[in-house]
């Protein structure tokens, strides 16, 4: 998925809706989405990092690669967003 909203459409909730709709469509297709969602942000577009942080993503420490910034948003086993921690495999909680 690639999001590129014109300035007139930014800060109106469209970015969040697009991300949520995309995730819902992947889940609705029955695809295994694993433990979380991850995104890559081009380094020259780092101004969008606060947007992704507002919708629950966090920067992966040491995740910068080839100028990109990698971010992750954890999900619980029932599909809700949560904070399980990167790499946390214990689902017994």
NORTAGI-V193290 format. One record per pair of residues at least 6 apart in sequence whose C-alpha atoms are under 8 Angstrom apart, sorted by sequence separation. I is the first residue (numbers start at 1). J is the second residue. D is the distance in Angstrom with one decimal. If there is no record, write none. Layout:
<<I;J;D> <I;J;D>>
This chain:
<<27;33;6.9> <52;58;7.5> <63;69;6.2> <64;70;6.1> <75;81;4.2> <76;82;5.7> <26;33;7.5> <41;48;7.8> <63;70;5.2> <74;81;5.9> <75;82;5.1> <76;83;8.0> <41;49;7.5> <63;71;7.6> <73;81;7.2> <74;82;5.5> <75;83;7.2> <76;84;7.2> <60;69;8.0> <73;82;7.8> <74;83;5.6> <75;84;7.2> <5;15;7.5> <59;69;7.1> <60;70;5.9> <73;83;7.7> <74;84;6.0> <59;70;6.0> <60;71;5.3> <74;85;6.9> <3;15;7.2> <59;71;4.3> <60;72;6.6> <74;86;7.4> <58;71;5.2> <59;72;6.5> <57;71;5.9> <58;72;5.5> <72;86;7.9> <77;91;7.5> <3;18;7.9> <57;72;5.1> <58;73;6.5> <57;73;4.4> <56;73;5.8> <57;74;7.9> <38;57;8.0> <1;22;7.7> <44;67;7.9> <46;69;7.7> <43;67;5.0> <42;67;6.6> <43;68;4.7> <56;81;7.8> <42;68;4.6> <43;69;6.1> <41;68;5.5> <42;69;6.4> <40;68;6.2> <41;69;5.0> <40;69;5.6> <41;70;6.3> <40;70;4.5> <41;71;7.8> <39;70;5.8> <40;71;6.4> <38;70;7.1> <39;71;5.3> <38;71;5.6> <39;72;6.5> <38;72;4.3> <37;72;5.6> <38;73;6.3> <36;72;6.8> <37;73;5.2> <36;73;5.6> <37;74;6.4> <36;74;4.2> <37;75;7.5> <16;55;6.9> <35;74;6.2> <36;75;5.0> <35;75;5.7> <35;76;7.0> <35;77;7.4>>
